[in-house]
Each structure stands twice: as C-alpha cells, then as structure tokens.
Amino acid sequence: MKEPREKPIVNFTSINANAFSIMGAVVKALRKEGADKEYCDKYREEAESGDYDHLLQVSMKYCEVC
C-alpha cells in the first residue's frame, strides 16, 4: 500500500456536499499525491462505514480541508 507523498488539500466548499462528491474529491486528491488504489480503497471503506458525519471526519483524517 502506497500512501500519498503529502496530505492533500481539498476545498470542500467548491464541491457538491453529497457523500459521493466528497469521496470522489478526496480520492482524486489522494491519487494526485501518489496514493495507490489499495490506499484509496482503505479510505473508501472507512468513510462508508458510518453516517455522513463519520464520512466527513474520515475525510478530514485523510486530507487537509479548506
């Protein structure tokens, strides 16, 4: 599993607030920073394991939010 070089920055205010848009933006940012599919799948699995608030908290763990 290859982690990103740096913690990516994602601007949540510039994307649609639904869960799929947030996950898509985070995965795109992770990939851009060099994360592999296995790492992105780990993020998705963790993010999908709870409610919307859980998704936001997991996303903030994997990236910087602005």
C-alpha positions as CSV (number, residue, x, y, z in Angstrom):
1,M,0.0,0.0,0.0
2,K,1.5,3.3,-1.1
3,E,0.5,6.4,0.9
4,P,0.4,9.9,-0.6
5,R,3.6,11.9,-0.6
6,E,1.8,14.7,1.4
7,K,-1.6,15.1,2.9
8,P,-3.6,16.5,0.1
9,I,-5.7,19.7,0.4
10,V,-9.3,19.5,-0.6
11,N,-11.6,22.5,-0.7
12,F,-15.0,21.2,0.4
13,T,-16.8,24.5,-0.3
14,S,-16.1,24.1,-4.0
15,I,-17.7,20.7,-4.4
16,N,-21.3,19.4,-4.0
17,A,-22.0,18.4,-0.4
18,N,-23.2,14.9,-1.1
19,A,-21.2,11.9,0.1
20,F,-20.2,10.7,-3.4
21,S,-18.9,14.1,-4.4
22,I,-16.8,14.3,-1.2
23,M,-15.4,10.8,-1.6
24,G,-14.6,11.4,-5.2
25,A,-12.8,14.7,-4.5
26,V,-10.8,13.1,-1.7
27,V,-9.8,10.0,-3.8
28,K,-8.8,12.3,-6.7
29,A,-6.6,14.4,-4.4
30,L,-5.1,11.2,-2.8
31,R,-4.2,9.8,-6.3
32,K,-2.7,13.2,-7.4
33,E,-0.4,13.0,-4.3
34,G,0.7,9.4,-5.3
35,A,-1.6,7.2,-3.2
36,D,-2.3,3.8,-4.8
37,K,-5.6,2.0,-5.3
38,E,-5.2,0.0,-2.1
39,Y,-4.8,3.2,0.0
40,C,-7.8,4.8,-1.7
41,D,-9.9,1.7,-1.2
42,K,-8.9,1.8,2.5
43,Y,-10.2,5.4,2.7
44,R,-13.5,4.5,0.9
45,E,-14.1,1.5,3.2
46,E,-13.5,3.6,6.3
47,A,-15.6,6.5,5.0
48,E,-18.5,4.3,4.1
49,S,-18.6,2.5,7.4
50,G,-20.8,5.1,9.2
51,D,-23.1,8.1,8.7
52,Y,-22.5,11.4,6.9
53,D,-20.7,12.9,9.9
54,H,-18.4,9.9,10.0
55,L,-17.6,10.3,6.3
56,L,-16.6,14.0,7.0
57,Q,-14.4,13.0,9.9
58,V,-12.7,10.3,8.0
59,S,-12.2,12.6,5.0
60,M,-10.6,15.2,7.3
61,K,-8.3,12.5,8.6
62,Y,-7.1,11.6,5.1
63,C,-6.7,15.2,3.8
64,E,-6.5,18.8,4.8
65,V,-9.8,20.6,4.4
66,C,-10.0,24.2,3.4
